[in-house]
Amino acid sequence: MINKRLLIKHLLAHNDENSFYDKKRKVNISFKEGKAKFLKHVCALSNSNPKNNSYILIGVEDKDNRIVGVDFFDDSKIQNLINAYLTHPPIVQYENISFPHLPEDKVVGLVTIRPTGKITSLRKNIWKYYGGSVFFRDGSMSMPKVFDIEIKDINSKIVESIENNSQNNIEHTLNGVFDFMNLHKDYHPQYKVFKEYFVVCWSGQKKVVKDETFYSRVDIKLINEQVLLFFSALDEVAITIDDDRFKIIEYVNLGFQNQNKYYQLEETIIHFEENAAYHIETKLLFEPPQYDKKVLHHIYNTNNAILEKLKKGLSFTNNELADLKNLPITYLICYFNSFHDAIDKLNEAKPYLKSYDDYLYQLYKETIRILRKVKYS
């Protein structure tokens, strides 16, 4: 089994990007430009490496290879995006890899691209790229090219060597468990060994509501691979464990006007198998709450007025500050109730929320995460 933290270090040891890996400071697939560029790089790496894995590292400075990290990204439906826009799509996996020096909420995004052996191309137009375009790696660049010759397999031995040197061992596993337990000692850390091979650590603040146990500030990590499976600073999580499975049900707070209402968002089940393999199954459980349209229309207009004051840098009353705190989730609820312009307003608010308050910006990011999961599903 590959220790993904070691894999990232070995890839970075090659210093410059090349035809089997790329590195990015950040990637934003919420907007067409970012989505198009990401698809271009996936296409190019898949075509340039028909017989081996290729990788994209996200959260690394381009000039000096410094690992700075990005936000935890838990979109299990990224393959849906790949399948929708690429012909002969490769198998793409996005994983969150923690590093000891990074803040708790930052990771390195590791995108693994497994080719099908066939030429991958854009299925349809996106941003400034035309449907039918074929991309390849030219050094560290992803370039459009006309495919008229056989692709040479020049990277398989190099990638195989990197992956072999990144294999996990008992020392890495034990160090990973101890590091997790020490780092999360204030949040009741626990661990369990599955199938005498896999080690999962988790932590969180525990509370019992009507005989049901929930956790907040949850971290869940597969130690063997150094993969952060789940991270949430705000939502509630229910955890169920048996000898073969680790099941997570995430609840999100979609209450407003001083009401806390939690809704099931997503179920994630990690299945551990006897042959030293595992697979992750996710299922969206979310059913958007519906509210009275007249009430929502009034709240929507109030939100818009708060946004205008925020953009102008004006001061707020205590009641308006409460409305400001609820602004991201309120816009999301309005969107789920057919106020289609609410998402445009939410995106418009992003830079102002970010500069106004860190906590408000965290609420915005959580709101966008919910939206992304629902849209891709």
N, C-alpha and C positions, 0 to 999 in steps of 0.2 A: 504494500500500500504506500502511495506517495505522500510524503509530508509536504503539503502545499507551501508552507513557509520556506522550506529548503528549496523547493522548486523555483520560487520567485527569486530567491537569492542567487541561484545558479543561472537563471535567465539574465538577471541584471549583471552578472559577472562578464557577460558578453559585451557589456557596455552599450554599444549602439544597437538600435533596432535593425532588424534584418528581415529576411524573407520568411522566418518562422516565428517571430514574435514582434509585438508592437507595444509601446507604452504610452499612456495618456495621463495628463494631470487630472482630468475629469471627463466624463461623458454624460450627456443629457439627452435621453431618448424621449423626453416629454414633448419636444418640439421637432418639427420636420427637419430642420437643418441637422440637429444632433443625431436624430434617428437615421437620416440619410448617410451621414459620415460613418456612423457605426456599422451600418449595413455594407458600405463600401469596403471597410477594412476587413470585415468578416468574409466577404466575397473574395477579396484579394488574397487573404491568407489561406483560405480553403483551396483556391485554384493553384497557388504557388507551392502547396504541400499536399499533393494527392495521396501520399502514403504514410504521413505521420501527423501527429497532433501539432497544432500551432496555438499561440497564446496571445492574449492582450492583457496587459497589466494596467490597472486604473488606480490612480492615486500616487503616481511617481513623477517627480520633476524630470523634464526631458533633458535639461542641460547637465545635471550632475548625478542623476539616478537617486536622488534623495527621496526616501519613502515618507510622504506626508499624509497619505490616507484620504479617504472619501467617506461619505455617509454609508452606513449599512444599507444594502439594497437587496430586498427580499422578493423580487418578482420572479416567481417560478414559471411564469407564462412567457418568458422571453423567447422560447422556441416558437411560440405562436407568431410573434413578430417576424422571425426569420422565415418561417414557412409562408407567410403571407406575401413577402416581398422578393424572395429568391427562388429561382428554379434550381432543382437539384440541391436543396438546402443542406448544409452540413448539420451535424448534431452539435448544438451549442449549449454549454453549461456555464452559468455565472455563480461563482462562490465568493464568500466574504472571508478573507484571511486576516486574522489578528496578528499584530506585532506588539511586543512588550512596551516599546517606547511611544506608541500612539495613544491618544486619549481613548477613553472607554468606548466612545461612540464612533470611532474611526477605524477603518479597515482598509486593506488593499483588495480591490475587486480583481478576481482572476477569471478571465473568460477563456475557456478551453474549447477549441474548434476541432471537431473530428470530421474529416472530409468523407464524401461518399465515393470518391474516385472519378466523379463526373464533373464536367465544367459547370460552375455555378455562375449565374447571371441574374441581373435585376429582372424581376417579373413584370414590373410596371414603373411608371415615372414616380420619382420622389425628389422633391426639392429641385436641384438643377441637373439631376442625373436621369437619363432616359431609360425606359424599359428596354431590355435587351442588352444593356451595357455589360461588358465583362471586364473585371479588374484583376490585376496581378500585382505582386510586389516587385518593385524595382529598387533594390537596396532597402532603404527605410521608408520608401514612398509607395502608396497604393495608387496605381495608375491604370487608366482604361487602355486596353489593348485589343487588337484583333487577334483572335486565336487561330493560328494556322499551322502550328508545329506541335510536336509532342512535348509535354512538360518533362523536364529532366528532374529526377529525384536526387537532389543534392543535400537534403537536410536530415534524412531518416537516421543516419548513424549519429549525427550530432544530437538530435533530439532524444534518441534512445539513450545515449550516454548521460545526458542531463537528467532524464527521468530515473535512470538507474541509480545515479548518485544522490537522488532525492528520496530514496526509500526510507521509510520510517523504521525505528528500532525501539527496543524497550527503554533505553535511556531517554530518548526524545519523548516517549509516552509518559514516563514517570515525571520528568521535568515539567511536562505540560500540565499534568494533574496538580502538582505542587504549586505551580505558578497560578493556576486558576483558583485553587483553594485560598491562597494568600491574597490574591487580588480582590476576591469577592467575599472576604471574611465577614463583612458587615451585612451580607445578604444571604446567610444560611446556605453556603455552597454544599452540594452533594455530588456523588458520582455513582455510576453503575456500569458494570462490565456486562456486555451482551455477547453471547456465543463464545465466551472465553477469549475474546479477541478485541472487540470494539469497546472503547471507553468513552462514555458520554458524561460530561460535567454540566451541571446547571445550578442556577442561583436565582433568588428573588425574594421579595418581601411577601410573606404569607399572610392571608386573612381568610377567615371562614364566614360565609354568608349562607344562612339557612342550610347548614350541614354540607355545603359545597365549599371546596378549597380553591382559592384563586391566588395568583401571584402577580405582582407588578415589579417593574425594573428587572425584567427577566433576561438572563443570558443563558444560552444553551450552546454547547460546543462539543464537536466530535474531535477528541484529542488526537486520535491517530493521524488525522489529516490536518490538524490545526485549522479546521473550518468552523467558523461561527455560524451555527445553523439558525439561530434566532436571537434578535435583540430588540427590546422595546423599553423605552423610558417612560411611557405614558399609559399604555393599554393594560387590560387585565387578561390573564392567561390561565387556562385550566390545563393541567398536565396529568396524563394517565400512562402508567408504565406496566408492562408485563415482561416476560422473558424474551419475547420476540420483537416487541414494538415500543416505540416512544412516541406518544401521541400528544399533540398540542392543539388546543382550540383557542383562537385569539378573539377577544371581545373588544369592540371599540365604543367609546363614549360618544354618542350622537345626540345627546341632550342639549338643549339650550334654554334660555330664560330661567336659569338657576335650577334646572332639572338635570339629573344624571340618569341617562338611559343607555344601557349597554346592549349592543347587538352582536351576534356572532358574525365574525368576518370570514375566517378561513380555518380549515382543519388541515393540519400537516401530520402525516404519519411516517415515521422512519422505520422501515422494515429491515431487520437484521437477519441474514441467512447463514446457513451452516458452512457455506463454501467461501467464507471470508469476503462476502459481498454484502452490499446493502443498497436499497433504493428508497427514494423519497416520493411519497404520494401526497398531492395537495388537492383540496376540493374547496371551492368557494361556497360559503354558507350564507352569504350576505343577502338580505332582502331589505331594500331601502325603506326607511320609515316614511309614511305618508301623513301629511298635515293638511289642515284646512287652508285652502288657497287664499282666502281673504286675509287670514292671519299672516300667512307667509308673505303676501304682497306688502303688507305694512312693515314686516321685519326686514324684507329685502330693501325697501326704500330707506329704512333706518340705517342699514349696513352701508348703502351707497353714500349717505350723508356723512357717516363716520369715516369712510374712505376718503372723501373729499377733504375733510378736516385733517386727516393724517397726511395727505399729500401736500397740504398747505402749511404743515407744521404748527397748527393751532393747538391750544390746550384743550383738555377734556374735563368734563364733570365726572364725578364718581360713577354715575350711571352709564355715562358714555365709555368710561374705561372698562366697565364690565362688558359692554357691547363689543368693544374693541377686542377683548380677550376671546369672545365667541365668534368673531368675524370669520375666520377661516372655515370653521365647521358649519356655521350658519349658511355661508355661500354654498357649501357642499350639499347641505340638506335642501336648499332651494333648487340646486341643479337636479337632484334626484326627484324633485317634484315638478319637473318640466320648466323651470326657469333657466333656459339654455344659456342665457348671457351671463349667468352667475359665475361660470368658470372663467370667462374673460375678465370679469371683475376680480376674481381671486388671483389670476395671473398678474393683473395690473397692480394688485396690492403687494406683491412679493417684495420688491426692493424697499418699499416703505416699512413693511413689517420687519425686514431684516435689519434695517438701520435703527428702528425704534427700540427693539427689545429682543434679546436672544431667546427668551422663552416663547414670545409670540412667533418668532421665526420657526422654532421647533414645532409649534402647533400647526403652522402652515405646512411644513414638510410632512408631518404625519397625515394631514388632510390630503395632500397630493398622493401620498403612498396608498391611501384607501382608494382614491379615484383611479389610480393606475391599475390596481388589482381588479377593480370592477370592470374597467373598460377592456382590458386585455382578455378577460374571461368571457 
